[in-house]
Amino acid sequence: MSSAADDDDRFDPTPVEPVPARTREPLDMVAQIKQEGMRLDLYLHIHMQAYSRSEIQKAIEAGGVTVNGRPTKPSYKVRKLDRLHVEMPAPAHDLPEPEDIPLDILYQDEFLAVVNKPADMVVHPAKGNWSGTLVNALQFHFREHLSRENGAYRAGIVHRLDKDTSGVILIAKDDQTLRECCNQFETRKVFKEYVALTAGELERDTDYIEARIKHHPHDREKMAATLDPTDPDAKDALSYYEVLERFRGFTLVRVQPRTGRTHQIRVHLAHVGCPVLADKHYSGRARFQLSDLLPGTSKDGDEVLIGRQALHAFRLRFRHPRTGNWMEVEAPLAPDIRRTLDLLRVHRPGKS
């Protein structure tokens, strides 16, 4: 986002008409740009937002894009009046089909909807998950009443939740609503509150965690915390927390992230020694079973209590982009977290 925003002032007042959706037809355009020096992949991404920048880079590298009749590189610096010819490869998968998947709609009006996303649901189609996603469900329930500004694969999506995180997610029904909601997230005007069950007991009842976050150096699926203020790959991250309930060996905690880094809450809680329960990436365990709570449980009587990270997006507070009124929407805790809490209260109560 930032790189595109930094280059906004390079556009001609009458820019090339954006391509609103994916197309299999070749595209020809003449670059209209005030200040030379913008990368080709960025220029095309700005005008072809239905495609990710990485998709455009791959198309350029495969020879699907020519400048003035010649193949080039993603880093080519666009010049005014360059003639661009673009042929994007055919998609490996068709556009997402509407699927009759039940949705827990917490609120909706003509402009937006707020949904309680279940765990084990990917937000939008991507490699390995081309069906059963939230977008497939949204296509069925809202049909044409979804913003398509970010393309069909991300129709209506304002922000994301991890596959195994349950809870509140905001959906835009038109492009203007999407833009205004995204702006609130980007300028940190949205109040987000999560509830997590941790493996370990947090020392303080209230505190904040301030640790910069970057990609893990060895595991591409993980992020990592660092206290090095000079690390150029790390980004500032801040989370506030408040303990809601204590158990022997576990903590129920409310977390308010003030920044929006990938895996922020999960990384921060692991950083202070209390990872989210059953978080396979940061706690080392992918599930929490009854036998973990009651060691004498027989094999026949054992069961999985939580088979995903015990993290729930509980509350979202934002200003309605059309009415200007503040809205606050809550999603009740998911059944697996509620049941685990009931058992912890019986078998691992905190000190009175």
Buried (B, 14 or more C-beta within 10 A) or exposed (E): EEEBEEBEEBBEEEBBEEBEEBEEEEBEBEBBBEEEEBBBBBBBBBBBBBBBBEBBBBBBBEEBBBBEEEEBEBEBEBEEEBEBBBBBEEEEEEBBEBBEBEBEEBBBEEBBBBBBBBBEBBBBBEEEBBEBBBBBBBBBBBEEBBBBBBBBBBBBBBBBBBBBBBBBBBBBBBBBBBBBBBEBBBEEEBBBBBBBBBBBBBEEEEBEBBBBBBBBEEEEEBBBBBEEEEEEEBBEBBBBBBBBBBBEBBBBBBBBBBBBBBBBBBBBBBBBEBBBBBBBBBBEBBEBBBBBBBEEBEEEEEEBBBBBBBBBBBBBBBBBBBEEEEBEBBBBBBEBBEEBBEBBEEEBEBEE
